[in-house]
Amino acid sequence: MYPPVLKTNHLTLKPYTSDDEDRFIEMTLDIRSTQFMGGASGNEIEERKLFKKGLEIYKRNDKRWFWLWGIYRGDLLCGHLEIKETDHTNNNELEIVYMVHPEERKKGIMTEVLSLLKQNQKNWHKRIIATVNPKNLNSISLLKKWGIDKKEILISSETGKKYFKLTLDE
């Protein structure tokens, strides 16, 4: 299912097109963009398959909440955003996953996007959560600015590593 197009003063969140593949790959192959993301392979062939799989998500019509956007300034792909139901979410929650293109860091993109999500979460009747590696100080700092209502510690059943589940203020 295609997610709604959302706009801020400077950015547009909209579904990817096949033209975005190379710029998406630049993000996913950048170690600073993906060092704390589960599922990041660092392999171009695998990441291209993942991009194409993302385009297929738009065609599905299942009941699971899974919105996938490119973040654009004008026609330039600046970042990636997912809001979805995961193993970490309760019935009233959605998890965010995001990354910013290496050339677009430190420009306030995710601050602006998170403000937009905060405005919309009440309409969606869902709380926004993030699962964050404790070493990911940049994301933790960003999320603290938005406001953290609750913090839980999760242990990955696959790796045994500790993660924070941060429930963000409404």
PyMOL commands that place a pseudoatom at each C-alpha (Angstrom):
pseudoatom trace, name=CA, resn=MET, resi=1, chain=A, elem=C, hetatm=0, pos=[0.000, 0.000, 0.000]
pseudoatom trace, name=CA, resn=TYR, resi=2, chain=A, elem=C, hetatm=0, pos=[1.354, 3.416, -0.897]
pseudoatom trace, name=CA, resn=PRO, resi=3, chain=A, elem=C, hetatm=0, pos=[1.894, 5.688, 2.104]
pseudoatom trace, name=CA, resn=PRO, resi=4, chain=A, elem=C, hetatm=0, pos=[0.431, 9.178, 2.104]
pseudoatom trace, name=CA, resn=VAL, resi=5, chain=A, elem=C, hetatm=0, pos=[2.599, 11.979, 0.774]
pseudoatom trace, name=CA, resn=LEU, resi=6, chain=A, elem=C, hetatm=0, pos=[3.573, 14.206, 3.705]
pseudoatom trace, name=CA, resn=LYS, resi=7, chain=A, elem=C, hetatm=0, pos=[5.158, 17.656, 3.524]
pseudoatom trace, name=CA, resn=THR, resi=8, chain=A, elem=C, hetatm=0, pos=[7.058, 19.966, 5.802]
pseudoatom trace, name=CA, resn=ASN, resi=9, chain=A, elem=C, hetatm=0, pos=[8.239, 23.468, 4.955]
pseudoatom trace, name=CA, resn=HIS, resi=10, chain=A, elem=C, hetatm=0, pos=[11.337, 22.109, 3.207]
pseudoatom trace, name=CA, resn=LEU, resi=11, chain=A, elem=C, hetatm=0, pos=[10.824, 18.383, 2.667]
pseudoatom trace, name=CA, resn=THR, resi=12, chain=A, elem=C, hetatm=0, pos=[8.457, 15.910, 1.063]
pseudoatom trace, name=CA, resn=LEU, resi=13, chain=A, elem=C, hetatm=0, pos=[8.003, 12.313, 2.187]
pseudoatom trace, name=CA, resn=LYS, resi=14, chain=A, elem=C, hetatm=0, pos=[6.786, 10.214, -0.704]
pseudoatom trace, name=CA, resn=PRO, resi=15, chain=A, elem=C, hetatm=0, pos=[7.118, 6.707, -2.114]
pseudoatom trace, name=CA, resn=TYR, resi=16, chain=A, elem=C, hetatm=0, pos=[10.341, 5.810, -3.889]
pseudoatom trace, name=CA, resn=THR, resi=17, chain=A, elem=C, hetatm=0, pos=[10.546, 5.398, -7.634]
pseudoatom trace, name=CA, resn=SER, resi=18, chain=A, elem=C, hetatm=0, pos=[13.012, 3.205, -9.513]
pseudoatom trace, name=CA, resn=ASP, resi=19, chain=A, elem=C, hetatm=0, pos=[14.981, 6.388, -10.352]
pseudoatom trace, name=CA, resn=ASP, resi=20, chain=A, elem=C, hetatm=0, pos=[15.989, 6.624, -6.670]
pseudoatom trace, name=CA, resn=GLU, resi=21, chain=A, elem=C, hetatm=0, pos=[17.895, 3.350, -6.586]
pseudoatom trace, name=CA, resn=ASP, resi=22, chain=A, elem=C, hetatm=0, pos=[21.461, 4.660, -7.021]
pseudoatom trace, name=CA, resn=ARG, resi=23, chain=A, elem=C, hetatm=0, pos=[21.103, 7.417, -4.423]
pseudoatom trace, name=CA, resn=PHE, resi=24, chain=A, elem=C, hetatm=0, pos=[19.472, 4.911, -2.018]
pseudoatom trace, name=CA, resn=ILE, resi=25, chain=A, elem=C, hetatm=0, pos=[22.455, 2.582, -2.542]
pseudoatom trace, name=CA, resn=GLU, resi=26, chain=A, elem=C, hetatm=0, pos=[24.831, 5.445, -1.689]
pseudoatom trace, name=CA, resn=MET, resi=27, chain=A, elem=C, hetatm=0, pos=[23.044, 5.689, 1.693]
pseudoatom trace, name=CA, resn=THR, resi=28, chain=A, elem=C, hetatm=0, pos=[22.984, 1.975, 2.400]
pseudoatom trace, name=CA, resn=LEU, resi=29, chain=A, elem=C, hetatm=0, pos=[26.646, 1.464, 1.530]
pseudoatom trace, name=CA, resn=ASP, resi=30, chain=A, elem=C, hetatm=0, pos=[27.767, 4.366, 3.734]
pseudoatom trace, name=CA, resn=ILE, resi=31, chain=A, elem=C, hetatm=0, pos=[28.980, 2.883, 7.021]
pseudoatom trace, name=CA, resn=ARG, resi=32, chain=A, elem=C, hetatm=0, pos=[27.978, 5.973, 9.032]
pseudoatom trace, name=CA, resn=SER, resi=33, chain=A, elem=C, hetatm=0, pos=[24.411, 5.697, 7.716]
pseudoatom trace, name=CA, resn=THR, resi=34, chain=A, elem=C, hetatm=0, pos=[24.003, 2.023, 8.544]
pseudoatom trace, name=CA, resn=GLN, resi=35, chain=A, elem=C, hetatm=0, pos=[26.468, 1.173, 11.319]
pseudoatom trace, name=CA, resn=PHE, resi=36, chain=A, elem=C, hetatm=0, pos=[23.686, 0.818, 13.889]
pseudoatom trace, name=CA, resn=MET, resi=37, chain=A, elem=C, hetatm=0, pos=[20.971, -0.580, 11.605]
pseudoatom trace, name=CA, resn=GLY, resi=38, chain=A, elem=C, hetatm=0, pos=[20.012, -4.218, 11.840]
pseudoatom trace, name=CA, resn=GLY, resi=39, chain=A, elem=C, hetatm=0, pos=[19.725, -5.909, 8.476]
pseudoatom trace, name=CA, resn=ALA, resi=40, chain=A, elem=C, hetatm=0, pos=[22.275, -3.702, 6.722]
pseudoatom trace, name=CA, resn=SER, resi=41, chain=A, elem=C, hetatm=0, pos=[24.451, -5.982, 4.600]
pseudoatom trace, name=CA, resn=GLY, resi=42, chain=A, elem=C, hetatm=0, pos=[27.072, -3.589, 3.218]
pseudoatom trace, name=CA, resn=ASN, resi=43, chain=A, elem=C, hetatm=0, pos=[26.821, -5.568, -0.032]
pseudoatom trace, name=CA, resn=GLU, resi=44, chain=A, elem=C, hetatm=0, pos=[25.699, -3.615, -3.096]
pseudoatom trace, name=CA, resn=ILE, resi=45, chain=A, elem=C, hetatm=0, pos=[23.981, -6.563, -4.770]
pseudoatom trace, name=CA, resn=GLU, resi=46, chain=A, elem=C, hetatm=0, pos=[21.986, -7.348, -1.609]
pseudoatom trace, name=CA, resn=GLU, resi=47, chain=A, elem=C, hetatm=0, pos=[21.094, -3.692, -1.055]
pseudoatom trace, name=CA, resn=ARG, resi=48, chain=A, elem=C, hetatm=0, pos=[19.822, -3.376, -4.625]
pseudoatom trace, name=CA, resn=LYS, resi=49, chain=A, elem=C, hetatm=0, pos=[17.626, -6.440, -4.039]
pseudoatom trace, name=CA, resn=LEU, resi=50, chain=A, elem=C, hetatm=0, pos=[16.370, -4.782, -0.839]
pseudoatom trace, name=CA, resn=PHE, resi=51, chain=A, elem=C, hetatm=0, pos=[15.518, -1.587, -2.726]
pseudoatom trace, name=CA, resn=LYS, resi=52, chain=A, elem=C, hetatm=0, pos=[13.505, -3.553, -5.289]
pseudoatom trace, name=CA, resn=LYS, resi=53, chain=A, elem=C, hetatm=0, pos=[11.774, -5.443, -2.471]
pseudoatom trace, name=CA, resn=GLY, resi=54, chain=A, elem=C, hetatm=0, pos=[10.814, -2.051, -1.006]
pseudoatom trace, name=CA, resn=LEU, resi=55, chain=A, elem=C, hetatm=0, pos=[9.131, -1.110, -4.283]
pseudoatom trace, name=CA, resn=GLU, resi=56, chain=A, elem=C, hetatm=0, pos=[7.163, -4.375, -4.069]
pseudoatom trace, name=CA, resn=ILE, resi=57, chain=A, elem=C, hetatm=0, pos=[5.880, -3.419, -0.603]
pseudoatom trace, name=CA, resn=TYR, resi=58, chain=A, elem=C, hetatm=0, pos=[3.860, -0.643, -2.255]
pseudoatom trace, name=CA, resn=LYS, resi=59, chain=A, elem=C, hetatm=0, pos=[1.996, -3.241, -4.310]
pseudoatom trace, name=CA, resn=ARG, resi=60, chain=A, elem=C, hetatm=0, pos=[1.020, -5.388, -1.326]
pseudoatom trace, name=CA, resn=ASN, resi=61, chain=A, elem=C, hetatm=0, pos=[-2.371, -4.922, 0.214]
pseudoatom trace, name=CA, resn=ASP, resi=62, chain=A, elem=C, hetatm=0, pos=[-1.948, -6.622, 3.564]
pseudoatom trace, name=CA, resn=LYS, resi=63, chain=A, elem=C, hetatm=0, pos=[-3.253, -5.427, 6.907]
pseudoatom trace, name=CA, resn=ARG, resi=64, chain=A, elem=C, hetatm=0, pos=[0.179, -4.889, 8.413]
pseudoatom trace, name=CA, resn=TRP, resi=65, chain=A, elem=C, hetatm=0, pos=[1.157, -1.227, 8.781]
pseudoatom trace, name=CA, resn=PHE, resi=66, chain=A, elem=C, hetatm=0, pos=[4.349, -0.671, 6.749]
pseudoatom trace, name=CA, resn=TRP, resi=67, chain=A, elem=C, hetatm=0, pos=[4.943, 2.758, 5.246]
pseudoatom trace, name=CA, resn=LEU, resi=68, chain=A, elem=C, hetatm=0, pos=[8.150, 3.362, 3.348]
pseudoatom trace, name=CA, resn=TRP, resi=69, chain=A, elem=C, hetatm=0, pos=[9.229, 6.802, 2.124]
pseudoatom trace, name=CA, resn=GLY, resi=70, chain=A, elem=C, hetatm=0, pos=[12.043, 8.588, 0.477]
pseudoatom trace, name=CA, resn=ILE, resi=71, chain=A, elem=C, hetatm=0, pos=[12.722, 11.978, 2.051]
pseudoatom trace, name=CA, resn=TYR, resi=72, chain=A, elem=C, hetatm=0, pos=[13.176, 14.649, -0.625]
pseudoatom trace, name=CA, resn=ARG, resi=73, chain=A, elem=C, hetatm=0, pos=[14.196, 18.281, -0.802]
pseudoatom trace, name=CA, resn=GLY, resi=74, chain=A, elem=C, hetatm=0, pos=[12.848, 19.251, -4.188]
pseudoatom trace, name=CA, resn=ASP, resi=75, chain=A, elem=C, hetatm=0, pos=[13.709, 16.269, -6.398]
pseudoatom trace, name=CA, resn=LEU, resi=76, chain=A, elem=C, hetatm=0, pos=[16.809, 15.288, -4.397]
pseudoatom trace, name=CA, resn=LEU, resi=77, chain=A, elem=C, hetatm=0, pos=[16.581, 12.123, -2.295]
pseudoatom trace, name=CA, resn=CYS, resi=78, chain=A, elem=C, hetatm=0, pos=[18.026, 13.104, 1.093]
pseudoatom trace, name=CA, resn=GLY, resi=79, chain=A, elem=C, hetatm=0, pos=[16.969, 10.252, 3.351]
pseudoatom trace, name=CA, resn=HIS, resi=80, chain=A, elem=C, hetatm=0, pos=[14.963, 7.133, 4.032]
pseudoatom trace, name=CA, resn=LEU, resi=81, chain=A, elem=C, hetatm=0, pos=[12.096, 6.599, 6.480]
pseudoatom trace, name=CA, resn=GLU, resi=82, chain=A, elem=C, hetatm=0, pos=[10.001, 3.602, 7.488]
pseudoatom trace, name=CA, resn=ILE, resi=83, chain=A, elem=C, hetatm=0, pos=[7.101, 3.493, 9.936]
pseudoatom trace, name=CA, resn=LYS, resi=84, chain=A, elem=C, hetatm=0, pos=[5.943, -0.014, 10.610]
pseudoatom trace, name=CA, resn=GLU, resi=85, chain=A, elem=C, hetatm=0, pos=[4.621, -2.655, 12.930]
pseudoatom trace, name=CA, resn=THR, resi=86, chain=A, elem=C, hetatm=0, pos=[7.473, -4.871, 14.144]
pseudoatom trace, name=CA, resn=ASP, resi=87, chain=A, elem=C, hetatm=0, pos=[8.197, -7.490, 16.760]
pseudoatom trace, name=CA, resn=HIS, resi=88, chain=A, elem=C, hetatm=0, pos=[9.032, -4.576, 19.082]
pseudoatom trace, name=CA, resn=THR, resi=89, chain=A, elem=C, hetatm=0, pos=[5.700, -2.759, 18.730]
pseudoatom trace, name=CA, resn=ASN, resi=90, chain=A, elem=C, hetatm=0, pos=[2.532, -3.188, 20.728]
pseudoatom trace, name=CA, resn=ASN, resi=91, chain=A, elem=C, hetatm=0, pos=[-0.926, -2.741, 19.141]
pseudoatom trace, name=CA, resn=ASN, resi=92, chain=A, elem=C, hetatm=0, pos=[-0.848, 1.025, 19.646]
pseudoatom trace, name=CA, resn=GLU, resi=93, chain=A, elem=C, hetatm=0, pos=[2.733, 1.577, 18.431]
pseudoatom trace, name=CA, resn=LEU, resi=94, chain=A, elem=C, hetatm=0, pos=[4.696, 2.014, 15.218]
pseudoatom trace, name=CA, resn=GLU, resi=95, chain=A, elem=C, hetatm=0, pos=[8.467, 1.784, 14.928]
pseudoatom trace, name=CA, resn=ILE, resi=96, chain=A, elem=C, hetatm=0, pos=[10.520, 4.282, 12.954]
pseudoatom trace, name=CA, resn=VAL, resi=97, chain=A, elem=C, hetatm=0, pos=[13.647, 3.414, 10.993]
pseudoatom trace, name=CA, resn=TYR, resi=98, chain=A, elem=C, hetatm=0, pos=[15.587, 6.143, 9.241]
pseudoatom trace, name=CA, resn=MET, resi=99, chain=A, elem=C, hetatm=0, pos=[18.861, 7.091, 7.618]
pseudoatom trace, name=CA, resn=VAL, resi=100, chain=A, elem=C, hetatm=0, pos=[20.184, 10.217, 5.963]
pseudoatom trace, name=CA, resn=HIS, resi=101, chain=A, elem=C, hetatm=0, pos=[22.329, 10.424, 2.826]
pseudoatom trace, name=CA, resn=PRO, resi=102, chain=A, elem=C, hetatm=0, pos=[25.974, 11.203, 3.706]
pseudoatom trace, name=CA, resn=GLU, resi=103, chain=A, elem=C, hetatm=0, pos=[25.877, 14.532, 1.837]
pseudoatom trace, name=CA, resn=GLU, resi=104, chain=A, elem=C, hetatm=0, pos=[22.751, 15.613, 3.748]
pseudoatom trace, name=CA, resn=ARG, resi=105, chain=A, elem=C, hetatm=0, pos=[23.828, 15.082, 7.360]
pseudoatom trace, name=CA, resn=LYS, resi=106, chain=A, elem=C, hetatm=0, pos=[23.699, 17.894, 9.909]
pseudoatom trace, name=CA, resn=LYS, resi=107, chain=A, elem=C, hetatm=0, pos=[21.098, 19.842, 7.912]
pseudoatom trace, name=CA, resn=GLY, resi=108, chain=A, elem=C, hetatm=0, pos=[18.167, 19.279, 10.291]
pseudoatom trace, name=CA, resn=ILE, resi=109, chain=A, elem=C, hetatm=0, pos=[16.397, 16.800, 8.024]
pseudoatom trace, name=CA, resn=MET, resi=110, chain=A, elem=C, hetatm=0, pos=[15.446, 14.278, 10.692]
pseudoatom trace, name=CA, resn=THR, resi=111, chain=A, elem=C, hetatm=0, pos=[14.529, 16.985, 13.189]
pseudoatom trace, name=CA, resn=GLU, resi=112, chain=A, elem=C, hetatm=0, pos=[12.028, 18.316, 10.663]
pseudoatom trace, name=CA, resn=VAL, resi=113, chain=A, elem=C, hetatm=0, pos=[10.758, 14.829, 9.784]
pseudoatom trace, name=CA, resn=LEU, resi=114, chain=A, elem=C, hetatm=0, pos=[10.326, 13.835, 13.435]
pseudoatom trace, name=CA, resn=SER, resi=115, chain=A, elem=C, hetatm=0, pos=[8.342, 17.004, 14.108]
pseudoatom trace, name=CA, resn=LEU, resi=116, chain=A, elem=C, hetatm=0, pos=[6.028, 16.051, 11.253]
pseudoatom trace, name=CA, resn=LEU, resi=117, chain=A, elem=C, hetatm=0, pos=[5.603, 12.535, 12.616]
pseudoatom trace, name=CA, resn=LYS, resi=118, chain=A, elem=C, hetatm=0, pos=[4.888, 13.886, 16.074]
pseudoatom trace, name=CA, resn=GLN, resi=119, chain=A, elem=C, hetatm=0, pos=[2.079, 16.008, 14.629]
pseudoatom trace, name=CA, resn=ASN, resi=120, chain=A, elem=C, hetatm=0, pos=[0.586, 12.988, 12.849]
pseudoatom trace, name=CA, resn=GLN, resi=121, chain=A, elem=C, hetatm=0, pos=[0.847, 10.237, 15.457]
pseudoatom trace, name=CA, resn=LYS, resi=122, chain=A, elem=C, hetatm=0, pos=[-2.355, 11.302, 17.211]
pseudoatom trace, name=CA, resn=ASN, resi=123, chain=A, elem=C, hetatm=0, pos=[-4.277, 11.099, 13.912]
pseudoatom trace, name=CA, resn=TRP, resi=124, chain=A, elem=C, hetatm=0, pos=[-2.874, 7.612, 13.388]
pseudoatom trace, name=CA, resn=HIS, resi=125, chain=A, elem=C, hetatm=0, pos=[-3.846, 6.599, 16.963]
pseudoatom trace, name=CA, resn=LYS, resi=126, chain=A, elem=C, hetatm=0, pos=[-0.354, 5.143, 17.344]
pseudoatom trace, name=CA, resn=ARG, resi=127, chain=A, elem=C, hetatm=0, pos=[2.658, 5.958, 19.479]
pseudoatom trace, name=CA, resn=ILE, resi=128, chain=A, elem=C, hetatm=0, pos=[6.007, 6.217, 17.718]
pseudoatom trace, name=CA, resn=ILE, resi=129, chain=A, elem=C, hetatm=0, pos=[8.831, 4.079, 19.057]
pseudoatom trace, name=CA, resn=ALA, resi=130, chain=A, elem=C, hetatm=0, pos=[12.444, 3.625, 18.052]
pseudoatom trace, name=CA, resn=THR, resi=131, chain=A, elem=C, hetatm=0, pos=[14.754, 0.751, 18.858]
pseudoatom trace, name=CA, resn=VAL, resi=132, chain=A, elem=C, hetatm=0, pos=[18.231, 2.170, 19.185]
pseudoatom trace, name=CA, resn=ASN, resi=133, chain=A, elem=C, hetatm=0, pos=[21.677, 0.742, 19.788]
pseudoatom trace, name=CA, resn=PRO, resi=134, chain=A, elem=C, hetatm=0, pos=[22.988, 2.345, 23.017]
pseudoatom trace, name=CA, resn=LYS, resi=135, chain=A, elem=C, hetatm=0, pos=[26.137, 3.385, 21.111]
pseudoatom trace, name=CA, resn=ASN, resi=136, chain=A, elem=C, hetatm=0, pos=[24.103, 5.382, 18.567]
pseudoatom trace, name=CA, resn=LEU, resi=137, chain=A, elem=C, hetatm=0, pos=[24.508, 8.659, 20.433]
pseudoatom trace, name=CA, resn=ASN, resi=138, chain=A, elem=C, hetatm=0, pos=[23.424, 10.815, 17.465]
pseudoatom trace, name=CA, resn=SER, resi=139, chain=A, elem=C, hetatm=0, pos=[20.015, 9.129, 17.216]
pseudoatom trace, name=CA, resn=ILE, resi=140, chain=A, elem=C, hetatm=0, pos=[19.548, 9.096, 20.970]
pseudoatom trace, name=CA, resn=SER, resi=141, chain=A, elem=C, hetatm=0, pos=[20.321, 12.821, 21.117]
pseudoatom trace, name=CA, resn=LEU, resi=142, chain=A, elem=C, hetatm=0, pos=[17.887, 13.542, 18.274]
pseudoatom trace, name=CA, resn=LEU, resi=143, chain=A, elem=C, hetatm=0, pos=[15.125, 11.498, 19.894]
pseudoatom trace, name=CA, resn=LYS, resi=144, chain=A, elem=C, hetatm=0, pos=[15.711, 13.156, 23.287]
pseudoatom trace, name=CA, resn=LYS, resi=145, chain=A, elem=C, hetatm=0, pos=[15.083, 16.547, 21.642]
pseudoatom trace, name=CA, resn=TRP, resi=146, chain=A, elem=C, hetatm=0, pos=[11.721, 15.230, 20.471]
pseudoatom trace, name=CA, resn=GLY, resi=147, chain=A, elem=C, hetatm=0, pos=[10.989, 13.832, 23.900]
pseudoatom trace, name=CA, resn=ILE, resi=148, chain=A, elem=C, hetatm=0, pos=[11.193, 10.321, 25.278]
pseudoatom trace, name=CA, resn=ASP, resi=149, chain=A, elem=C, hetatm=0, pos=[8.220, 9.235, 27.339]
pseudoatom trace, name=CA, resn=LYS, resi=150, chain=A, elem=C, hetatm=0, pos=[9.490, 5.759, 28.209]
pseudoatom trace, name=CA, resn=LYS, resi=151, chain=A, elem=C, hetatm=0, pos=[12.723, 3.788, 27.880]
pseudoatom trace, name=CA, resn=GLU, resi=152, chain=A, elem=C, hetatm=0, pos=[12.965, -0.003, 27.986]
pseudoatom trace, name=CA, resn=ILE, resi=153, chain=A, elem=C, hetatm=0, pos=[15.925, -2.309, 27.500]
pseudoatom trace, name=CA, resn=LEU, resi=154, chain=A, elem=C, hetatm=0, pos=[15.555, -5.096, 24.937]
pseudoatom trace, name=CA, resn=ILE, resi=155, chain=A, elem=C, hetatm=0, pos=[17.913, -8.001, 24.333]
pseudoatom trace, name=CA, resn=SER, resi=156, chain=A, elem=C, hetatm=0, pos=[18.196, -9.314, 20.774]
pseudoatom trace, name=CA, resn=SER, resi=157, chain=A, elem=C, hetatm=0, pos=[17.344, -13.018, 20.642]
pseudoatom trace, name=CA, resn=GLU, resi=158, chain=A, elem=C, hetatm=0, pos=[19.652, -13.357, 17.613]
pseudoatom trace, name=CA, resn=THR, resi=159, chain=A, elem=C, hetatm=0, pos=[22.765, -11.552, 18.862]
pseudoatom trace, name=CA, resn=GLY, resi=160, chain=A, elem=C, hetatm=0, pos=[22.276, -11.173, 22.614]
pseudoatom trace, name=CA, resn=LYS, resi=161, chain=A, elem=C, hetatm=0, pos=[23.014, -7.445, 22.250]
pseudoatom trace, name=CA, resn=LYS, resi=162, chain=A, elem=C, hetatm=0, pos=[21.211, -4.793, 24.268]
pseudoatom trace, name=CA, resn=TYR, resi=163, chain=A, elem=C, hetatm=0, pos=[18.967, -2.183, 22.590]
pseudoatom trace, name=CA, resn=PHE, resi=164, chain=A, elem=C, hetatm=0, pos=[16.832, 0.625, 23.895]
pseudoatom trace, name=CA, resn=LYS, resi=165, chain=A, elem=C, hetatm=0, pos=[13.147, 0.801, 23.045]
pseudoatom trace, name=CA, resn=LEU, resi=166, chain=A, elem=C, hetatm=0, pos=[12.304, 4.482, 23.228]
pseudoatom trace, name=CA, resn=THR, resi=167, chain=A, elem=C, hetatm=0, pos=[8.655, 5.527, 23.246]
pseudoatom trace, name=CA, resn=LEU, resi=168, chain=A, elem=C, hetatm=0, pos=[8.419, 9.094, 22.040]
pseudoatom trace, name=CA, resn=ASP, resi=169, chain=A, elem=C, hetatm=0, pos=[6.265, 11.837, 23.541]
pseudoatom trace, name=CA, resn=GLU, resi=170, chain=A, elem=C, hetatm=0, pos=[2.883, 12.541, 21.986]
for i in range(1, 170): cmd.bond("trace and resi %d" % i, "trace and resi %d" % (i + 1))
show_as sticks, trace
zoom trace
